[in-house]
Every structure is written in C-alpha cells, then in structure tokens.
Amino acid sequence: MTEPDVLHSLLKAVAAGKVSPADALDKLNNFAYESVGDFAKIDHNRTLRTGFPEVIWGLGKTLEQITQIMEVMRERNGTEPNPVPIMVTRIEPDIYAQLKAQVPDIQYYPTARICAIAPKRSKPQYSGTISLICAGTSDLPVAEEAGITAELCGFQVQRLWDVGVAGIQRLLSNLQVINEADVLIVIAGMEGALPSVVAGLANCPVIAVPTSIGYGASFGGLAPLLTMLNSCAPGIGVVNIDNGFGAAILAGQILRTAHKLKG
C-alpha cells in the first residue's frame, strides 16, 4: 500500500470506531515520512514523536541533495504556527557559500559547521541551563556543534572554554558555571580527564564528549573515549568521538524529561 492508502485506511477505521483517536495518533507518529527523489526519506513526525526535529547530516551529500531536502522540510515543518529549525551539520565554508546562493535565508555558524533556517525566538523555549565546558581551543568545533544545536532546539546555553586539566586553576576559578548548570556537557581530547574532574564537583548529570584532538597516542579520540568510559566519578554519560550534536540532544532530553516530571 502507498502512504496515502495507509492514511485513508486509518482514517476510515477511526470513523468506524475500530481505532481510537489516541491509537491513531500513536500510529501517525510513526507514519509520516516523505521521499525526496530516490536518495532521502524525511521523517516529518520526528518532532512530535521525540521532541527534536529531523536534522540533515551534510557531510557526503551533494549540494543539490541538501537543498532539496531543506526545501521539503521547510514546506512541511518550517512555517508558522509551530516552526522547527531546519539544520544541516558538518558544512564547510565553501559548501555554505554555494548553499547561500540557493537558500538566501540560511544562517551559518562557522565554528560549529552548522547551517540552519531557524525560527526567531525572544527567549529559550525550555527551562533549565545546559552548560558547556571545553578543555582546549582546538576542541571548540565539537563544543560549538553542541552549543549551537542546543540553542537552535530552544535551550539556554552557558559556555566556558579553555579550562583543561593542564591548568586546573582555570576551572576552579569558574566553579559558578558548574554550580549553575542543570546539565553539563564536557568536551575534551588528549587523555580526556576533564569530565571526571567536573563530575566530582557537579550535582547534575554530566555528558562527556571525547574529541579526536591530540597527539598520536590519543589514537584519534579513542584514548579520551576510554578514559571517559572508565571514569571513577559517578553520573557521567559518554557519547561517541566528536559527537557534539548527540551530546546536545541528550542534554535536551534530560531537561525535557525533568520538565515533564515537574508537570
């Protein structure tokens, strides 16, 4: 059966009283997707189902593929009354310049390597603060990927950069950032010790992000990944190497779940 046939059958079942509206909504949450050419299927109901929109992984896609996917997403989910951000990750400056020519209202966040068509907000959509703590300047692309993702998804973000354990006084003189956080994302390369130190000081969840920055024995991020997984400090969750985007989504889910529990 085609997508319209499935939807028509579901609506007939609701009208006949064979399926409740609640059950139909549950089915629709896992139904709505749209094919774009022969190269993509856009999950339009991801926001309804998970709280976060579909995001385009830009690396490896052609310019034409990215622009077509963005326009389909804009048509379905990027307009009032409930617009969602249309994000593309891992976009280098030369690709952005070409995208800008075809999508004039696109914004670019160069450090994060994110392009987005984003709704204008006067304040964060969700309560709570996600604080990002970054070990070194070279880790900033991963850190900013997390920060921009969280902000585009409607969260308040606080940043603290270049406070790695090689100069621990830099972290200890900024303890208010740790104390004010509701969720912490801690980004580090090399040996990846910073999340353990932070988790020993924090009273909230800590999400550790290993980066591929470091000398040869860091093995492209494997060494900090293992350090973070083996941390003796409790309350740490670890995402994959260089996965700032995934860390932001996890932090957002923690805050959204806390908000639901309060309600």
N, C-alpha and C positions, 0 to 999 in steps of 0.2 A: 504493500500500500504506500502511496505517496504521503507527504506531510499533510496536505490539505485533506486527504481522505481520512487520515487518522484523527485529525482535529474534528472533522464533521461527524465521525462515528462517536467520538467522545461527547460532543455537544448533544447528539441525539440520545445518548444514554443518560445524560443529566436530565434532559427534558422528559424522558420516560420514567424517571425516578429510579433507574437501575444503578446510577452512580451518584453519590452525594457531591454537592459543590466542593466540600473540603477535599474529598478524594480526587476530584477533577483538578483542583488547584495543585495537588501534590503531583499528579501526572504531568500537568503542564510545566511544572518546574523542571522536569527532565525531558521536555519535548522540544522546546523552541530553539531550533538552530537553522541557519541559512547558509546554503552553499554559495561560495564566491568562486566563479569559474570552476576549474577542476582541481584547485590547489588548496582550498580552505573551507572550513565549516565553522561559522561563527555561532558561539553559544550565547544567544541573546538573553537567556534567563539566568545567567550566572550570578548577576547581582541579586536577583530575587532569591535564588537558592542559597548563595554563600555569603552575601553581603558585600562582595567585591566584584568589579566588572571584569570581563574578558580583557586581557592585555596582550598586545602583539609583541612577540619576540622578533626583533628586527634583523638580527644577525643571520645572514644567509638568504634572506628574502630579497627579491628584486624590487626595484623602485615601483614598478607597476603593480606588483602584488600588494605592497604596503599601502599604496594609495587606494586601490580598490577595496581592500579590507577596511580602511579607515572610513571611506565614504559610506559603505554599507552599515558600519557601526554607528556613524553619525545619524544616518537616516532613521535608524530604529531606536537608538538609546541616547543620542546626544542632544536632544531638544527638550524644551520645557514640556510639562511642569517638573519633571524629575530627571534632569540631565545627569549623565555619569561621565567621568573623564574617559577620553579615548587615548590610551597610552601606547607608545612604542618604545621598547627598551633596546639598549645596545646599538645606538645610532651614532655613527661617527660624523664629524662636521661636514665632510664633503657630501654625504648622503642627505644630511639635513638641508643643505643648500638646494639640492635637487627637489626634495620634498616641499620646501617652502615655495618653490615656483609653481607647484601644482596644488598645494593646500595653503593658501596665504595666511590663514588664521592660526596656523600651528605655532606652538611655542617650543623653544629648545632650552634644555638645561645641560650645558656642555660638560660640566664635571660628572654629572650623573649619566650622561649619554642617553637621555630620555627626551623624546618628543611627545607633545600632548596637545590635544584640544580639550581645554579644561573649563568647567563652569566657574563663574566668578562667585566667590564666597566672601562675605564680610567677616566671618569668624569660622572657627573649626566646626565641623558637623557633629563631632562626637566629643564627649567629655574625657578628661584624662590627658596625661602628657607622656609622649614617647621621647625619652632622652637617648641621644646617640653619643657614644664615647668612642673616639677613634685613636688608635695608638700612634700612627705617624702620618705625615702629609702624603706619602705615597699610597696610603690606604684610602684616600679621600674619594676616588671614583666609586668604590664599593659603598663607602659610608653615605655618599650623596645619593646613590641609587636608592638606598633605604630611606633617606630623609625625604627626597622628592616624591617617592612612591607613597609614603605615609601622608604627606601633605596633600597630594592630589586626591587621595582617598578620604580626606576630610579630618585628619588628625592634627593635633598640635604637636609640634616637634621642637625640642631643645637640643642644641649641638654643643659638643665640647671636643675640640680637635687637638691632636699632637700632645697626648698625655700618656705616652707609653711607659713601660716599667723601667726603661733605661734612665729615666729621670722621674722617679716616683713622686717627688715633691710637687710636680706639676699637677698630678692627680689629687694628691692630698690637700692641696690648697684650693681645690674646686669641689669639695665634698657636697656643697649645696646642690649641685647638678644631680648627684646620686640621690640625695635625700628628697628632692622634689619630684622625682620620676615615679610614674605608675608602672611603666615597663621600661627596661633598659635594653638597648641594642649596643653591643660592644664589638668593635671591629679591630682585628689585629693580624699581622703577618708574622714573619720570622718564627719565633718559638711559640707565639700565641698565648703568653701568660696573662695578659691584661684582664680577660673576662674572669679568671679565678680571683684575682685581686679585687675586682669590683664586686663580685658576688659575695665576697667575705665582708663587704661593707654595706650591702644593699638590703632593703627589706621588701623588695618587689622582684618579679620574675626577671631573669637576665637571659637574653638571647645572644649567643656568641656567633660571630661571623669570621671564619678564617679567610685570609686573603692569600693570593699567590705571590705576594711581595716578600722578597728575602733572598739571601744567598743560597748557593747550590744545595746545601744540606737541608733547606726547608722544603725541598722537593716539590716546588710549585704549589705550596699550600698544604701539602699532606702533613708536614710536621706540626703546624699550628692546629690543624684539624684534630690530630690525635691528642695533642695537649689539651684541647678544649673538651674532647670526649672523656679524657681521663682526669678531669678536674676533681679535686677533693672538695671543692666548695659546692654545697648543695644549691639547687634551684636554678641550674643552668640548662638551657636547651641549645642545641647546636644545629645550624643549618650548613648547607654544602659550601664548598670553597667559592668565594667571590659572590655569594648569593645574597646581595643586599636586598633585592626585590623580595625574595622569600622571607627574609627576616622582618621586613616591614609588614607583610601580610599577616605573619604570625603574631606580631605585636598588636596589630589592629584587631585580630580575632580575640586576643586576650581582653582588650579593652571593651570590645563589643559584648563579649560574654559577661563581663563584670557588670556592664550596664543593664543587660537583660536580667541578671540575678537581683540587682537592686530593685528593678521594677516589679 
